[in-house]
Amino acid sequence: MSRLIPPGAEFSELFRTFEHTAFRLETRDEYKSANETTALRQFVAGEPVDMAWFHNWLTMIRDATAEGRRFTRVRVVTTPLTDYSRFGVFCSKYTNEAGEEIRYLARNDAADLPNYDYWLFDSRKLVKMHFDECENFLGAEVIDDPAVIVQHNYWRDAAWHRAMRRDEFATEENHRNHQRSRST
């Protein structure tokens, strides 16, 4: 059995009410979010990026981690990175500093993982994300089936152990970009 919750207050409440852990598997190379449009444009243009849009999320992470709760995430990415994924690496510096640990996994190393995004709260509440064809978030499906939840816990663990820490990934990506620019 499952139920769909739309973007908004009920979905946001999931991040304030979990007890111990919140994990996300991200599988898309791009997401559309009106609140980050300006920052993404600034990043791609090489301008200073105004991070004010990110303040509420970072505050929530800081508050949760100060209470002993843990945010983790694995981003499955196509290489070379899209502009949006490069922007994600840039932003993850701030989320890591706030207390969320983000890791990166190359898409070719994730063939046995699902090709959709999900949140897993306290290893027992599964929330599958739904997007339209333009990458806009439509809502989240809360799934109650214990066997499905166990499978997603397995995928979380597999992704986490294969993925590279954000700083290592960023260093490697900078090296790859430098090599690409030298060969052109």
Contact map, one row per residue, 1 for C-alpha under 8 A:
1110000000000000000000000000000000000000000000000000000000000000000000000000000000000000000000000000000000000000000000000000000000000000000000111000000000000000000000000000000000000000
1111000000000000000000000000000000000000000000000000000000000000000000000000000000000000000000000000000000000000000000000000000000000000000011111000000000000000000000000000000000000000
1111100000000000000000000000000000000000000000000000000000000000000000000000000000000000000000000000000000000000000000000000000000000000000011100000000000000000000000000000000000000000
0111110000000000000000000000000000000000000000000000000000000000000000000000000000000000000000000000000000000000000000000000000000000000001111000000000000000000000000000000000000000000
0011111001100000000000000000000000000000000000000000000000000000000000000000000000000000000000000000000000000000000000000000000000000000001111000000000000000000000000000000000000000000
0001111101100000000000000000000000000000000000000000000000000000000000000000000000000000000000000000000000000000000000000000000000000000011100000000000000000000000000000000000000000000
0000111111110000000000000000000000000000000000000000000000000000000000000000000000000000000000000000000000000000000000000000000000000000111100000000000000000000000000000000000000000000
0000011111110000000000000000000000000000000000000000000000000000000000000000000000000000000000000000000000000000000000000000000000000000000000000000000000000000000000000000000000000000
0000001111111000000000000000000000000000000000000000000000000000000000000000000000000000000000000000000000000000000000000000000000000000000000000000000000000000000000000000000000000000
0000111111111100000000000000000000000000000000000000000000000000000000000000000000000000000000000000000000000000000000000000000000000000000000000000000000000000000000000000000000000000
0000111111111110000000000000000000000000000000000000000000000000000000000000000000000000000000000000000000000000000000000000000000000000000100000000000000000000000000000000000000000000
0000001111111111000000000000000000000000000000000000000000000000000000000000000000000000000000000000000000000000000000000000000000000000000000000000000000000000000000000000000000000000
0000000011111111100000000000000000000000000000000000000000000000000000000000000000000000000000000000000000000000000000000000000000000000000000000000000000000000000000000000000000000000
0000000001111111110000000000000000000000000000000000000000000000000000000000000000000000000000000000000000000000000000000000000000000000000000000000000000000000000000000000000000000000
0000000000111111110001000000000000000000000000000000000000000000000000000000000000000000000000000000000000000000000000000000000000000000000000000000000000000000000000000000000000000000
0000000000011111110000000000000000000000000000000000000000010001000000000000000000000000000000000000000000000000000000000000000000000000000000000000000000000000000000000000000000000000
0000000000001111111000000000000000000000000000000000000000000000000000000000000000000000000000000000000000000000000000000000000000000000000000000000000000000000000000000000000000000000
0000000000000111111111000000000000000000000000000000000000000000000000000000000000000000000000000000000000000000000000001100000000000000000000000000000000000000000000000000000000000000
0000000000000000111110000000000000000000000000000000000000000000000010000000000000000000000000000000000000000000000000000100000000000000000000000000000000000000000000000000000000000000
0000000000000000011111000000000000000000000000000000000000000000000111000000000000000000000000000000000000000000000000001100000000000000000000000000000000000000000000000000000000000000
0000000000000000011111100000000000000000000000000000000000000000000011110000000000000000000000000000000000000000000000011110000000000000000000000000000000000000000000000000000000000000
0000000000000010010111110000000000000000000000000000000000000000000001110000000000000000000000000000000000000000000000111100000000000000000000000000000000000000000000000000000000000000
0000000000000000000011111000000000000000000000000000000000000000000000111000000000000000000000000000000000000000000000111000000000000000000000000000000000010000000000000000000000000000
0000000000000000000001111100000000000000000000000000000000000000000000011100000000000000000000000000000000000000000011110000000000000000000000000000000000000000000000000000000000000000
0000000000000000000000111110000000000000000000000000000000000000000000001111000000000000000000000000000000000000000111100000000000000000000000000000000000010000000000000000000000000000
0000000000000000000000011111000000000000000000000000000000000000000000001111000000000000000000000000000000000000000111000000000000000000000000000000000000000000000000000000000000000000
0000000000000000000000001111100000000000000000000000000000000000000000000011100000000000000000000000000000000000001110000000000000000000000000000000000000000000000000000000000000000000
0000000000000000000000000111111000000000000000000000000000000000000000000001100000000000000000000000000000000000000110000000000000000000000000000000000000000000000000000000000000000000
0000000000000000000000000011111000000000000000000000000000000000000000000000110001011000000000000000000000000000000000000000000000000000000000000000000000000000000000000000000000000000
0000000000000000000000000001111100000000000000000000000000000000000000000000000001011000000000000000000000000000000000000000000000000010000000000000000000000000000000000000000000000000
0000000000000000000000000001111110000000000000000000000000000000000000000000000000010000000000000000000000000000000000000000000000000011100000000000000000000000000000000000000000000000
0000000000000000000000000000011111001000000000000000000000000000000000000000000000000000000000000000000000000000000000000000000000000111100000000000000000000000000000000000000000000000
0000000000000000000000000000001111111000000000000000000000000000000000000000000000000000000000000000000000000000000000000000000000000001100000000000000000000000000000000000000000000000
0000000000000000000000000000000111111000000000000000000000000000000000000000000000000000000000000000000000000000000000000000000000000000000000000000000000000000000000000000000000000000
0000000000000000000000000000000011111100000000000000100000000000000000000000000000000000000000000000000000000000000000000000000000000000000000000000000000000000000000000000000000000000
0000000000000000000000000000000011111111000000000000110000000000000000000000000000000000000000000000000000000000000000000000000000000000000000000000000000000000000000000000000000000000
0000000000000000000000000000000111111111100000000000000000000000000000000000000000000000000000000000000000000000000000000000000000000000000000000000000000000000000000000000000000000000
0000000000000000000000000000000000111111110000000000000000000000000000000000000000000000000000000000000000000000000000000000000000000000000000000000000000000000000000000000000000000000
0000000000000000000000000000000000011111111000001110100000000000000000000000000000000000000000000000000000000000000000000000000000000000000000000000000000000000000000000000000000000000
0000000000000000000000000000000000011111111100001000000000000000000000000000000000010010000000000000000000000000000000000000000000000000000000000000000000000000000000000000000000000000
0000000000000000000000000000000000001111111110000000000000000000000000000000000000000000000000000000000000000000000000000000000000000000000000000000000000000000000000000000000000000000
0000000000000000000000000000000000000111111111111100000000000000000000000000000000000000000000000000000000000000000000000000000000000000000000000000000000000000000000000000000000000000
0000000000000000000000000000000000000011111111111000000000000000000000000000000000000010000000000000000000000000000000000000000000000000000000000000000000000000000000000000000000000000
0000000000000000000000000000000000000001111111100000000000000000000000000000000000100010000000000000000000000000000000000000000000000000000000000000000000000000000000000000000000000000
0000000000000000000000000000000000000000111111100000000000000000000000000000000000000000000000000000000000000000000000000000000000000000000000000000000000000000000000000000000000000000
0000000000000000000000000000000000000000011111110000000000000000000000000000000000000000000000000000000000000000000000000000000000000000000000000000000000000000000000000000000000000000
0000000000000000000000000000000000000000011111111000000000000000000000000000000000000000000000000000000000000000000000000000000000000000000000000000000000000000000000000000000000000000
0000000000000000000000000000000000000000011001111100000000000000000000000000000000000000000000000000000000000000000000000000000000000000000000000000000000000000000000000000000000000000
0000000000000000000000000000000000000011011000111110000000000000000000000000000000000000000000000000000000000000000000000000000000000000000000000000000000000000000000000000000000000000
0000000000000000000000000000000000000010010000011111100000000000000000000000000000000000000000000000000000000000000000000000000000000000000000000000000000000000000000000000000000000000
0000000000000000000000000000000000000010000000001111111000000000000000000000000000000000000000000000000000000000000000000000000000000000000000000000000000000000000000000000000000000000
0000000000000000000000000000000000000000000000000111111000000000000000000000000000000000000000000000000000000000000000000000000000000000000000000000000000000000000000000000000000000000
0000000000000000000000000000000000110010000000000111111100000000000000000000000000000000000000000000000000000000000000000000000000000000000000000000000000000000000000000000000000000000
0000000000000000000000000000000000010000000000000011111111000000000000000000000000000000000000000000000000000000000000000000000000000000000000000000000000000000000000000000000000000000
0000000000000000000000000000000000000000000000000011111111100000000000000000000000000000000000000000000000000000000000000000000000000000000000000000000000000000000000000000000000000000
0000000000000000000000000000000000000000000000000000111111110000000000000000000000000000000000000000000000000000000000000000000000000000000000000000000000000000000000000000000000000000
0000000000000000000000000000000000000000000000000000011111111000000000000000000000000000000000000000000000000000000000000000000000000000000000000000000000000000000000000000000000000000
0000000000000000000000000000000000000000000000000000011111111100000000000000000000000000000001100100000000000000000000000000000000000000000000000000000000000000000000000000000000000000
0000000000000000000000000000000000000000000000000000001111111110000000000000000000000000000000000100000000000000000000000000000000000000000000000000000000000000000000000000000000000000
0000000000000001000000000000000000000000000000000000000111111111000000000000000000000000000000000000000000000000000000000000000000000000000000000000000000000000000000000000000000000000
0000000000000000000000000000000000000000000000000000000011111111100000100000000000000000000000100111000000000000000000000000000000000000000000000000000000000000000000000000000000000000
0000000000000000000000000000000000000000000000000000000001111111110000000000000000000000000000000110000000000000000000000000000000000000000000000000000000000000000000000000000000000000
0000000000000000000000000000000000000000000000000000000000111111111000000000000000000000000000000000000000000000000000000000000000000000000000000000000000000000000000000000000000000000
0000000000000001000000000000000000000000000000000000000000011111111111000000000000000000000000000000000000000000000000000000000000000000000000000000000000000000000000000000000000000000
0000000000000000000000000000000000000000000000000000000000001111111111100000000000000000000000000011000000000000000000000000000000000000000000000000000000000000000000000000000000000000
0000000000000000000000000000000000000000000000000000000000000111111110000000000000000000000000000000000000000000000000000000000000000000000000000000000000000000000000000000000000000000
0000000000000000000000000000000000000000000000000000000000000011111110000000000000000000000000000000000000000000000000000000000000000000000000000000000000000000000000000000000000000000
0000000000000000000100000000000000000000000000000000000000000001111111000000000000000000000000000000000000000000000000000000000000000000000000000000000000000000000000000000000000000000
0000000000000000001110000000000000000000000000000000000000000001111111100000000000000000000000000000000000000000000000000000000000000000000000000000000000000000000000000000000000000000
0000000000000000000111000000000000000000000000000000000000000001100111110000000000000000000000000011000000000000000000000000000000000000000000000000000000000000000000000000000000000000
0000000000000000000011100000000000000000000000000000000000001000100011111000000000000000000000000011100000000000000000000000000000000000000000000000000000000000000000000000000000000000
0000000000000000000011110000000000000000000000000000000000000000000001111100000000000000000000000001110000000000000000000000000000000000000000000000000000000000000000000000000000000000
0000000000000000000000111100000000000000000000000000000000000000000000111110000000000000000000000001111000000000000000000000000000000000000000000000000000000000000000000000000000000000
0000000000000000000000011100000000000000000000000000000000000000000000011111000000000000000000000000011110000000000000000000000000000000000000000000000000000011001000000000000000000000
0000000000000000000000001110000000000000000000000000000000000000000000001111100000000000000000000000011110000000000000000000000000000000000000000000000000000000000000000000000000000000
0000000000000000000000001111000000000000000000000000000000000000000000000111110000000000000000000000000111100100000000000000000000000000000000000000000000000000000000000000000000000000
0000000000000000000000000011100000000000000000000000000000000000000000000011111010001000000000000000000111100000000000000000000000000000000000000000000000000000000000000000000000000000
0000000000000000000000000000100000000000000000000000000000000000000000000001111111000000000000000000000001110000000000000000000000000000000000000000000000000000000000000000000000000000
0000000000000000000000000000000000000000000000000000000000000000000000000000111111000000000000000000000001100000000000000000000000000000000000000000000000000000000000000000000000000000
0000000000000000000000000000000000000000000000000000000000000000000000000000011111000000000000000000000000000000000000000000000000000000000000000000000000000000000000000000000000000000
0000000000000000000000000000000000000000000000000000000000000000000000000000111111111100000000000000000000000000000000000000000000000000000000000000000000000000000000000000000000000000
0000000000000000000000000000110000000000000000000000000000000000000000000000011111111100000000000000000000000000000000000000000000000000000000000000000000000000000000000000000000000000
0000000000000000000000000000000000000000000100000000000000000000000000000000000011111110000000000000000000000000000000000000000000000000000000000000000000000000000000000000000000000000
0000000000000000000000000000111000000001000000000000000000000000000000000000000011111111000000000000000000000000000000000000000000000000000000000000000000000000000000000000000000000000
0000000000000000000000000000110000000000000000000000000000000000000000000000100011111111100000000000000000000000000000000000000000000000000000000000000000000000000000000000000000000000
0000000000000000000000000000000000000000000000000000000000000000000000000000000011111111110000000000000000000000000000000000000000000000000000000000000000000000000000000000000000000000
0000000000000000000000000000000000000001001100000000000000000000000000000000000000111111111000000000000000000000000000000000000000000000000000000000000000000000000000000000000000000000
0000000000000000000000000000000000000000000000000000000000000000000000000000000000011111111100000000000000000000000000000000000000000000000000000000000000000000000000000000000000000000
0000000000000000000000000000000000000000000000000000000000000000000000000000000000001111111110000000000000000000000000000000000000000000000000000000000000000000000001000100000000000000
0000000000000000000000000000000000000000000000000000000000000000000000000000000000000111111111000000000000000000000000000000000000000000000000000000000000000000000000000000000000000000
0000000000000000000000000000000000000000000000000000000000000000000000000000000000000011111111100000000000000000000000000000000000000000000000000000000000000000000000000000000000000000
0000000000000000000000000000000000000000000000000000000000000000000000000000000000000001111111110000010000000000000000000000000000000000000000000000000000000000000001000000000000000000
0000000000000000000000000000000000000000000000000000000000000000000000000000000000000000111111111000000000000000000000000000000000000000000000000000000000000000000001100000000000000000
0000000000000000000000000000000000000000000000000000000001000000000000000000000000000000011111111100000000000000000000000000000000000000000000000000000000000000000000000000000000000000
0000000000000000000000000000000000000000000000000000000001001000000000000000000000000000001111111111110000000000000000000000000000000000000000000000000000000000000000000000000000000000
0000000000000000000000000000000000000000000000000000000000000000000000000000000000000000000111111111110000000000000000000000000000000000000000000000000000000000000000000000000000000000
0000000000000000000000000000000000000000000000000000000000000000000000000000000000000000000011111111000000000000000000000000000000000000000000000000000000000000000000000000000000000000
0000000000000000000000000000000000000000000000000000000001101100000000000000000000000000000001111111000000000000000000000000000000000000000000000000000000000000000000000000000000000000
0000000000000000000000000000000000000000000000000000000000001100100001100000000000000000000000111111100000000000000000000000000000000000000000000000000000000000000000000000000000000000
0000000000000000000000000000000000000000000000000000000000001000100001111000000000000000000000111111110000000000000000000000000000000000000000000000000000000000000000000000000000000000
0000000000000000000000000000000000000000000000000000000000000000000000111000000000000000000000110011111000000000000000000000000000000000000000000000000000000000000011000000000000000000
0000000000000000000000000000000000000000000000000000000000000000000000011110000000000000000100110001111100000000000000000000000000000000000000000000000000000000000011000000000000000000
0000000000000000000000000000000000000000000000000000000000000000000000001110000000000000000000000000111110000000000000000000000000000000000000000000000000000001001111001000000000000000
0000000000000000000000000000000000000000000000000000000000000000000000000111100000000000000000000000011111000000000000000000000000000000000000000000000000000000001111001000000000000000
0000000000000000000000000000000000000000000000000000000000000000000000000111100000000000000000000000001111101100000000000000000000000000000000000000000000000010011100000000000000000000
0000000000000000000000000000000000000000000000000000000000000000000000000001111000000000000000000000000111111100000000000000000000000000000000000000000000000000001000000000000000000000
0000000000000000000000000000000000000000000000000000000000000000000000000001111000000000000000000000000011111110000000000000000000000000000000000000000000000000000000000000000000000000
0000000000000000000000000000000000000000000000000000000000000000000000000000010000000000000000000000000001111110000000000000000000000000000000000000000000000000000000000000000000000000
0000000000000000000000000000000000000000000000000000000000000000000000000000000000000000000000000000000011111110000000000000000000000000000000000000000000000000010000000000000000000000
0000000000000000000000000000000000000000000000000000000000000000000000000001000000000000000000000000000011111111100000000000000000000000000000000000000000000010000000000000000000000000
0000000000000000000000000000000000000000000000000000000000000000000000000000000000000000000000000000000000111111110000000000000000000000000000000000000000000000000000000000000000000000
0000000000000000000000000000000000000000000000000000000000000000000000000000000000000000000000000000000000000111110000000000000000000000000000000000000000000000000000000000000000000000
0000000000000000000000000000000000000000000000000000000000000000000000000000000000000000000000000000000000000111111000000000000000000000000000000000000000100010000000000000000000000000
0000000000000000000000000000000000000000000000000000000000000000000000000000000000000000000000000000000000000011111110000000000000000000000000000000000000100000000000000000000000000000
0000000000000000000000000010000000000000000000000000000000000000000000000000000000000000000000000000000000000000111110000000000000000000000000000000000000000000000000000000000000000000
0000000000000000000000001111000000000000000000000000000000000000000000000000000000000000000000000000000000000000011111000000000110000000000000000000000000000000000000000000000000000000
0000000000000000000000011111000000000000000000000000000000000000000000000000000000000000000000000000000000000000011111100000000111000000000000000000000000000000000000000000000000000000
0000000000000000000000011100000000000000000000000000000000000000000000000000000000000000000000000000000000000000000111110000011110000000000000000000000000000000000000000000000000000000
0000000000000000000001111000000000000000000000000000000000000000000000000000000000000000000000000000000000000000000011111000011110000000000000000000000000000000000000000000000000000000
0000000000000000000011110000000000000000000000000000000000000000000000000000000000000000000000000000000000000000000001111111111000000000000000000000000110000000000000000000000000000000
0000000000000000010111100000000000000000000000000000000000000000000000000000000000000000000000000000000000000000000000111111110000000000000000000000000000000000000000000000000000000000
0000000000000000011111000000000000000000000000000000000000000000000000000000000000000000000000000000000000000000000000011111100000000000000000000000000000000000000000000000000000000000
0000000000000000000010000000000000000000000000000000000000000000000000000000000000000000000000000000000000000000000000011111110000000000000000000000100010000000000000000000000000000000
0000000000000000000000000000000000000000000000000000000000000000000000000000000000000000000000000000000000000000000000011111110000000000000000000100100000000000000000000000000000000000
0000000000000000000000000000000000000000000000000000000000000000000000000000000000000000000000000000000000000000000000011111111000000000000001110000100000000000000000000000000000000000
0000000000000000000000000000000000000000000000000000000000000000000000000000000000000000000000000000000000000000000001111011111100000000000001110000100100000000000000000000000000000000
0000000000000000000000000000000000000000000000000000000000000000000000000000000000000000000000000000000000000000000001110000111110000000000111100000000000000000000000000000000000000000
0000000000000000000000000000000000000000000000000000000000000000000000000000000000000000000000000000000000000000000111100000011111000000000111100000000000000000000000000000000000000000
0000000000000000000000000000000000000000000000000000000000000000000000000000000000000000000000000000000000000000000111100000001111100000111110000000000000000000000000000000000000000000
0000000000000000000000000000000000000000000000000000000000000000000000000000000000000000000000000000000000000000000010000000000111110000111110000000000000000000000000000000000000000000
0000000000000000000000000000000000000000000000000000000000000000000000000000000000000000000000000000000000000000000000000000000011111111111000000000000000000000000000000000000000000000
0000000000000000000000000000000000000000000000000000000000000000000000000000000000000000000000000000000000000000000000000000000001111111110000000000000000000000000000000000000000000000
0000000000000000000000000000000000000000000000000000000000000000000000000000000000000000000000000000000000000000000000000000000000111111000000000000000000000000000000000000000000000000
0000000000000000000000000000000100000000000000000000000000000000000000000000000000000000000000000000000000000000000000000000000000111111000000000000000000000000000000000000000000000000
0000000000000000000000000000011100000000000000000000000000000000000000000000000000000000000000000000000000000000000000000000000000111111100000000000000000000000000000000000000000000000
0000000000000000000000000000001110000000000000000000000000000000000000000000000000000000000000000000000000000000000000000000000000111111110000000000000000000000000000000000000000000000
0000001000000000000000000000001110000000000000000000000000000000000000000000000000000000000000000000000000000000000000000000000011110011111000000000000000000000000000000000000000000000
0000011000000000000000000000000000000000000000000000000000000000000000000000000000000000000000000000000000000000000000000000000011110001111100000000000000000000000000000000000000000000
0001111000000000000000000000000000000000000000000000000000000000000000000000000000000000000000000000000000000000000000000000000011100000111110000000000000000000000000000000000000000000
0001111000100000000000000000000000000000000000000000000000000000000000000000000000000000000000000000000000000000000000000000001111000000011111000000000000000000000000000000000000000000
0111100000000000000000000000000000000000000000000000000000000000000000000000000000000000000000000000000000000000000000000000001111000000001111100000000000000000000000000000000000000000
0111100000000000000000000000000000000000000000000000000000000000000000000000000000000000000000000000000000000000000000000000111100000000000111110000000000000000000000000000000000000000
1110000000000000000000000000000000000000000000000000000000000000000000000000000000000000000000000000000000000000000000000000111100000000000011111001100000000000000000000000000000000000
1100000000000000000000000000000000000000000000000000000000000000000000000000000000000000000000000000000000000000000000000000110000000000000001111101100000000000000000000000000000000000
1100000000000000000000000000000000000000000000000000000000000000000000000000000000000000000000000000000000000000000000000000000000000000000000111111100000000000000000000000000000000000
0000000000000000000000000000000000000000000000000000000000000000000000000000000000000000000000000000000000000000000000000001000000000000000000011111110000000000000000000000000000000000
0000000000000000000000000000000000000000000000000000000000000000000000000000000000000000000000000000000000000000000000000000000000000000000000001111111000000000000000000000000000000000
0000000000000000000000000000000000000000000000000000000000000000000000000000000000000000000000000000000000000000000000000000000000000000000000111111111100000000000000000000000000000000
0000000000000000000000000000000000000000000000000000000000000000000000000000000000000000000000000000000000000000000000000011110000000000000000111111111110000000000000000000000000000000
0000000000000000000000000000000000000000000000000000000000000000000000000000000000000000000000000000000000000000000000000000000000000000000000000111111111000000000000000000000000000000
0000000000000000000000000000000000000000000000000000000000000000000000000000000000000000000000000000000000000000000000000000000000000000000000000011111111100000000000000000000000000000
0000000000000000000000000000000000000000000000000000000000000000000000000000000000000000000000000000000000000000000000010000010000000000000000000001111111110000000000000000000000000000
0000000000000000000000000000000000000000000000000000000000000000000000000000000000000000000000000000000000000000000000010010000000000000000000000000111111111000000000000000000000000000
0000000000000000000000000000000000000000000000000000000000000000000000000000000000000000000000000000000000000000000000000000000000000000000000000000011111111100000000000000000000000000
0000000000000000000000000000000000000000000000000000000000000000000000000000000000000000000000000000000000000000110000000000000000000000000000000000001111111110000000000000000000000000
0000000000000000000000101000000000000000000000000000000000000000000000000000000000000000000000000000000000000000000000000000000000000000000000000000000111111111000000000000000000000000
0000000000000000000000000000000000000000000000000000000000000000000000000000000000000000000000000000000000000000000000000000000000000000000000000000000011111111100000000000000000000000
0000000000000000000000000000000000000000000000000000000000000000000000000000000000000000000000000000000000000000000000000000000000000000000000000000000001111111110000000000000000000000
0000000000000000000000000000000000000000000000000000000000000000000000000100000000000000000000000000000010000100100000000000000000000000000000000000000000111111111000000000000000000000
0000000000000000000000000000000000000000000000000000000000000000000000000100000000000000000000000000001000000000000000000000000000000000000000000000000000011111111000000000000000000000
0000000000000000000000000000000000000000000000000000000000000000000000000000000000000000000000000000000000000000000000000000000000000000000000000000000000001111111000000000000000000000
0000000000000000000000000000000000000000000000000000000000000000000000000000000000000000000000000000000010001000000000000000000000000000000000000000000000000111111100000000000000000000
0000000000000000000000000000000000000000000000000000000000000000000000000100000000000000000000000000001111000000000000000000000000000000000000000000000000000011111110000000000000000000
0000000000000000000000000000000000000000000000000000000000000000000000000000000000000000000000000000001110000000000000000000000000000000000000000000000000000000011111011000000000000000
0000000000000000000000000000000000000000000000000000000000000000000000000000000000000000000000000000111100000000000000000000000000000000000000000000000000000000001111111000000000000000
0000000000000000000000000000000000000000000000000000000000000000000000000000000000000000100110000000111100000000000000000000000000000000000000000000000000000000000111111100000000000000
0000000000000000000000000000000000000000000000000000000000000000000000000000000000000000000010000000000000000000000000000000000000000000000000000000000000000000000011111110000000000000
0000000000000000000000000000000000000000000000000000000000000000000000000000000000000000000000000000000000000000000000000000000000000000000000000000000000000000000111111111000000000000
0000000000000000000000000000000000000000000000000000000000000000000000000000000000000000000000000000001100000000000000000000000000000000000000000000000000000000000111111111100000000000
0000000000000000000000000000000000000000000000000000000000000000000000000000000000000000100000000000000000000000000000000000000000000000000000000000000000000000000001111111110000000000
0000000000000000000000000000000000000000000000000000000000000000000000000000000000000000000000000000000000000000000000000000000000000000000000000000000000000000000000111111111000000000
0000000000000000000000000000000000000000000000000000000000000000000000000000000000000000000000000000000000000000000000000000000000000000000000000000000000000000000000011111111100000000
0000000000000000000000000000000000000000000000000000000000000000000000000000000000000000000000000000000000000000000000000000000000000000000000000000000000000000000000001111111110000000
0000000000000000000000000000000000000000000000000000000000000000000000000000000000000000000000000000000000000000000000000000000000000000000000000000000000000000000000000111111111000000
0000000000000000000000000000000000000000000000000000000000000000000000000000000000000000000000000000000000000000000000000000000000000000000000000000000000000000000000000011111111100000
0000000000000000000000000000000000000000000000000000000000000000000000000000000000000000000000000000000000000000000000000000000000000000000000000000000000000000000000000001111111110000
0000000000000000000000000000000000000000000000000000000000000000000000000000000000000000000000000000000000000000000000000000000000000000000000000000000000000000000000000000111111111000
0000000000000000000000000000000000000000000000000000000000000000000000000000000000000000000000000000000000000000000000000000000000000000000000000000000000000000000000000000011111111100
0000000000000000000000000000000000000000000000000000000000000000000000000000000000000000000000000000000000000000000000000000000000000000000000000000000000000000000000000000001111111110
0000000000000000000000000000000000000000000000000000000000000000000000000000000000000000000000000000000000000000000000000000000000000000000000000000000000000000000000000000000111111111
0000000000000000000000000000000000000000000000000000000000000000000000000000000000000000000000000000000000000000000000000000000000000000000000000000000000000000000000000000000011111111
0000000000000000000000000000000000000000000000000000000000000000000000000000000000000000000000000000000000000000000000000000000000000000000000000000000000000000000000000000000001111111
0000000000000000000000000000000000000000000000000000000000000000000000000000000000000000000000000000000000000000000000000000000000000000000000000000000000000000000000000000000000111111
0000000000000000000000000000000000000000000000000000000000000000000000000000000000000000000000000000000000000000000000000000000000000000000000000000000000000000000000000000000000011111
